[in-house]
Amino acid sequence: MTRSEERKLIQRACKGERSAAQRLIQAHQQSLYAYLLRLSGRPDVAEDIAQDAFVRVLTNLHRFDPRYRFSTWLFTIAKRLYVNANQKLKPRYDSDLVGAVGAGKASGGFAQSDDETWGAARDTLQEALNQLSEEQRDIVLLFHQQGWPIAAIAEHKNMPEGTVKSHLHRARERMRKHIRAHEALLRSVEEVWR
């Protein structure tokens, strides 16, 4: 959906047109849920916060500034709801949350018959992602999983683009170190089993 189509839907939804509001939700529902799932690690929490975010957005649609991306506004509201809801709870991550790299398996990055290799790689990547601070994990997921450009992430996080790039660089380095350490451990275990 183009930004102009989205603006028209927003205008129609502001006038109370239910079908326009439904189309807005449908256009962003999957990406918002995936983002919240990766952020929270819990399907139930992701679903609840996504619903709350859409309710909040639709009731405040008249406040939306069309100079900005609608998705940025939506994701910002969802992120704030997540932070508020989870101030006391630490996120719990499920092993299937690394769907962002699922394309590697589907596109032939892993042999279809090599499920153990895929599972180990997926688990290692999830562990590396879990090692990051919430800020870094959020930026990595927005950039790599959601495909947001640096400028949109900077707007969403209310920080300079250079800071976003720095967080992204540090997060990648931290994940790379974790993965390399894990690979070294696996090689030493394999040598013992030979």
Secondary structure, 3 states (H helix, E strand, C coil): CCHHHHHHHHHHHHCCCHHHHHHHHHHHHHHHHHHHHHHHCCHHHHHHHHHHHHHHHHHCHHHCCCCCCHHHHHHHHHHHHHHHHCCCCCCCCCHHHCHHHHHHHHCCCCCCCCHHHHHHHHHHHHHHHHCCCHHHHHHHHHHHHCCCCHHHHHHHHCCCHHHHHHHHHHHHHHHHHHHHHHHHHHHHHHHHHC
